[in-house]
Amino acid sequence: MAGLNRRLELIEANRKRGKDQLIREALERLTNEELRAAEESLRAEARARGEQPSPTNELLERLKQLEVETIAQQRRR
């Protein structure tokens, strides 16, 4: 039973790594203009809900961080 649980954990870990890779590849293709458009879209949605979006959007900050990491990895190759 422990072996089965470990195998399931490994499968899940591999799935998450694959998902992270797909995200990095998608971010490689985004331009700064597209990132700004995504940011504005998220802010507009927040305003439509009556919320005041924070000056720094956590999602966009994470996307920008992933973009920087991806570029750094490409340079190392």
Biotite code that builds the C-alpha atoms (Angstrom):
import biotite.structure as struc

atoms = struc.array([
    struc.Atom([0.000, 0.000, 0.000], chain_id="A", res_id=1, res_name="MET", atom_name="CA", element="C"),
    struc.Atom([2.856, 2.386, 0.815], chain_id="A", res_id=2, res_name="ALA", atom_name="CA", element="C"),
    struc.Atom([4.335, 1.703, -2.628], chain_id="A", res_id=3, res_name="GLY", atom_name="CA", element="C"),
    struc.Atom([1.057, 2.624, -4.287], chain_id="A", res_id=4, res_name="LEU", atom_name="CA", element="C"),
    struc.Atom([0.807, 5.862, -2.309], chain_id="A", res_id=5, res_name="ASN", atom_name="CA", element="C"),
    struc.Atom([4.371, 6.769, -3.255], chain_id="A", res_id=6, res_name="ARG", atom_name="CA", element="C"),
    struc.Atom([3.657, 6.045, -6.919], chain_id="A", res_id=7, res_name="ARG", atom_name="CA", element="C"),
    struc.Atom([0.572, 8.280, -6.799], chain_id="A", res_id=8, res_name="LEU", atom_name="CA", element="C"),
    struc.Atom([2.655, 11.047, -5.193], chain_id="A", res_id=9, res_name="GLU", atom_name="CA", element="C"),
    struc.Atom([5.249, 10.751, -7.966], chain_id="A", res_id=10, res_name="LEU", atom_name="CA", element="C"),
    struc.Atom([2.574, 10.891, -10.663], chain_id="A", res_id=11, res_name="ILE", atom_name="CA", element="C"),
    struc.Atom([1.066, 14.012, -9.102], chain_id="A", res_id=12, res_name="GLU", atom_name="CA", element="C"),
    struc.Atom([4.480, 15.676, -8.760], chain_id="A", res_id=13, res_name="ALA", atom_name="CA", element="C"),
    struc.Atom([5.253, 14.962, -12.421], chain_id="A", res_id=14, res_name="ASN", atom_name="CA", element="C"),
    struc.Atom([1.862, 16.341, -13.454], chain_id="A", res_id=15, res_name="ARG", atom_name="CA", element="C"),
    struc.Atom([2.521, 19.577, -11.564], chain_id="A", res_id=16, res_name="LYS", atom_name="CA", element="C"),
    struc.Atom([5.984, 19.923, -13.098], chain_id="A", res_id=17, res_name="ARG", atom_name="CA", element="C"),
    struc.Atom([4.491, 19.441, -16.557], chain_id="A", res_id=18, res_name="GLY", atom_name="CA", element="C"),
    struc.Atom([1.881, 22.096, -15.845], chain_id="A", res_id=19, res_name="LYS", atom_name="CA", element="C"),
    struc.Atom([4.589, 24.508, -14.657], chain_id="A", res_id=20, res_name="ASP", atom_name="CA", element="C"),
    struc.Atom([6.534, 23.865, -17.859], chain_id="A", res_id=21, res_name="GLN", atom_name="CA", element="C"),
    struc.Atom([3.483, 24.644, -19.988], chain_id="A", res_id=22, res_name="LEU", atom_name="CA", element="C"),
    struc.Atom([2.991, 27.901, -18.086], chain_id="A", res_id=23, res_name="ILE", atom_name="CA", element="C"),
    struc.Atom([6.623, 28.876, -18.629], chain_id="A", res_id=24, res_name="ARG", atom_name="CA", element="C"),
    struc.Atom([6.370, 28.118, -22.336], chain_id="A", res_id=25, res_name="GLU", atom_name="CA", element="C"),
    struc.Atom([3.204, 30.205, -22.636], chain_id="A", res_id=26, res_name="ALA", atom_name="CA", element="C"),
    struc.Atom([4.866, 33.090, -20.820], chain_id="A", res_id=27, res_name="LEU", atom_name="CA", element="C"),
    struc.Atom([7.787, 32.979, -23.223], chain_id="A", res_id=28, res_name="GLU", atom_name="CA", element="C"),
    struc.Atom([5.395, 33.937, -25.977], chain_id="A", res_id=29, res_name="ARG", atom_name="CA", element="C"),
    struc.Atom([3.788, 36.891, -24.187], chain_id="A", res_id=30, res_name="LEU", atom_name="CA", element="C"),
    struc.Atom([4.941, 40.381, -25.029], chain_id="A", res_id=31, res_name="THR", atom_name="CA", element="C"),
    struc.Atom([5.068, 43.259, -22.556], chain_id="A", res_id=32, res_name="ASN", atom_name="CA", element="C"),
    struc.Atom([2.048, 44.700, -24.332], chain_id="A", res_id=33, res_name="GLU", atom_name="CA", element="C"),
    struc.Atom([0.097, 41.478, -23.760], chain_id="A", res_id=34, res_name="GLU", atom_name="CA", element="C"),
    struc.Atom([1.078, 41.442, -20.095], chain_id="A", res_id=35, res_name="LEU", atom_name="CA", element="C"),
    struc.Atom([-0.090, 45.046, -19.695], chain_id="A", res_id=36, res_name="ARG", atom_name="CA", element="C"),
    struc.Atom([-3.366, 44.181, -21.441], chain_id="A", res_id=37, res_name="ALA", atom_name="CA", element="C"),
    struc.Atom([-3.888, 41.228, -19.087], chain_id="A", res_id=38, res_name="ALA", atom_name="CA", element="C"),
    struc.Atom([-3.195, 43.473, -16.109], chain_id="A", res_id=39, res_name="GLU", atom_name="CA", element="C"),
    struc.Atom([-5.692, 46.074, -17.303], chain_id="A", res_id=40, res_name="GLU", atom_name="CA", element="C"),
    struc.Atom([-8.280, 43.371, -17.936], chain_id="A", res_id=41, res_name="SER", atom_name="CA", element="C"),
    struc.Atom([-7.915, 42.054, -14.392], chain_id="A", res_id=42, res_name="LEU", atom_name="CA", element="C"),
    struc.Atom([-8.197, 45.569, -12.986], chain_id="A", res_id=43, res_name="ARG", atom_name="CA", element="C"),
    struc.Atom([-11.312, 46.255, -15.087], chain_id="A", res_id=44, res_name="ALA", atom_name="CA", element="C"),
    struc.Atom([-12.917, 43.060, -13.785], chain_id="A", res_id=45, res_name="GLU", atom_name="CA", element="C"),
    struc.Atom([-12.173, 44.120, -10.217], chain_id="A", res_id=46, res_name="ALA", atom_name="CA", element="C"),
    struc.Atom([-13.661, 47.565, -10.833], chain_id="A", res_id=47, res_name="ARG", atom_name="CA", element="C"),
    struc.Atom([-16.778, 45.955, -12.343], chain_id="A", res_id=48, res_name="ALA", atom_name="CA", element="C"),
    struc.Atom([-17.225, 43.993, -9.114], chain_id="A", res_id=49, res_name="ARG", atom_name="CA", element="C"),
    struc.Atom([-16.901, 47.236, -7.169], chain_id="A", res_id=50, res_name="GLY", atom_name="CA", element="C"),
    struc.Atom([-13.471, 46.370, -5.826], chain_id="A", res_id=51, res_name="GLU", atom_name="CA", element="C"),
    struc.Atom([-10.468, 48.616, -5.780], chain_id="A", res_id=52, res_name="GLN", atom_name="CA", element="C"),
    struc.Atom([-7.637, 46.616, -7.313], chain_id="A", res_id=53, res_name="PRO", atom_name="CA", element="C"),
    struc.Atom([-4.391, 46.824, -5.447], chain_id="A", res_id=54, res_name="SER", atom_name="CA", element="C"),
    struc.Atom([-1.527, 48.683, -7.118], chain_id="A", res_id=55, res_name="PRO", atom_name="CA", element="C"),
    struc.Atom([0.404, 45.445, -7.445], chain_id="A", res_id=56, res_name="THR", atom_name="CA", element="C"),
    struc.Atom([-1.517, 42.462, -8.684], chain_id="A", res_id=57, res_name="ASN", atom_name="CA", element="C"),
    struc.Atom([-0.112, 39.253, -7.229], chain_id="A", res_id=58, res_name="GLU", atom_name="CA", element="C"),
    struc.Atom([-0.955, 37.181, -10.302], chain_id="A", res_id=59, res_name="LEU", atom_name="CA", element="C"),
    struc.Atom([0.760, 39.555, -12.682], chain_id="A", res_id=60, res_name="LEU", atom_name="CA", element="C"),
    struc.Atom([3.765, 39.828, -10.405], chain_id="A", res_id=61, res_name="GLU", atom_name="CA", element="C"),
    struc.Atom([4.008, 36.031, -10.447], chain_id="A", res_id=62, res_name="ARG", atom_name="CA", element="C"),
    struc.Atom([3.664, 35.975, -14.240], chain_id="A", res_id=63, res_name="LEU", atom_name="CA", element="C"),
    struc.Atom([6.404, 38.567, -14.567], chain_id="A", res_id=64, res_name="LYS", atom_name="CA", element="C"),
    struc.Atom([8.621, 36.559, -12.203], chain_id="A", res_id=65, res_name="GLN", atom_name="CA", element="C"),
    struc.Atom([8.057, 33.397, -14.256], chain_id="A", res_id=66, res_name="LEU", atom_name="CA", element="C"),
    struc.Atom([8.894, 35.323, -17.420], chain_id="A", res_id=67, res_name="GLU", atom_name="CA", element="C"),
    struc.Atom([12.183, 36.506, -15.932], chain_id="A", res_id=68, res_name="VAL", atom_name="CA", element="C"),
    struc.Atom([13.002, 32.968, -14.789], chain_id="A", res_id=69, res_name="GLU", atom_name="CA", element="C"),
    struc.Atom([12.219, 31.574, -18.230], chain_id="A", res_id=70, res_name="THR", atom_name="CA", element="C"),
    struc.Atom([14.433, 34.106, -19.963], chain_id="A", res_id=71, res_name="ILE", atom_name="CA", element="C"),
    struc.Atom([17.258, 33.342, -17.536], chain_id="A", res_id=72, res_name="ALA", atom_name="CA", element="C"),
    struc.Atom([16.896, 29.607, -18.216], chain_id="A", res_id=73, res_name="GLN", atom_name="CA", element="C"),
    struc.Atom([16.996, 30.191, -21.949], chain_id="A", res_id=74, res_name="GLN", atom_name="CA", element="C"),
    struc.Atom([20.183, 32.191, -21.644], chain_id="A", res_id=75, res_name="ARG", atom_name="CA", element="C"),
    struc.Atom([21.812, 29.384, -19.676], chain_id="A", res_id=76, res_name="ARG", atom_name="CA", element="C"),
    struc.Atom([21.089, 26.906, -22.487], chain_id="A", res_id=77, res_name="ARG", atom_name="CA", element="C"),
])
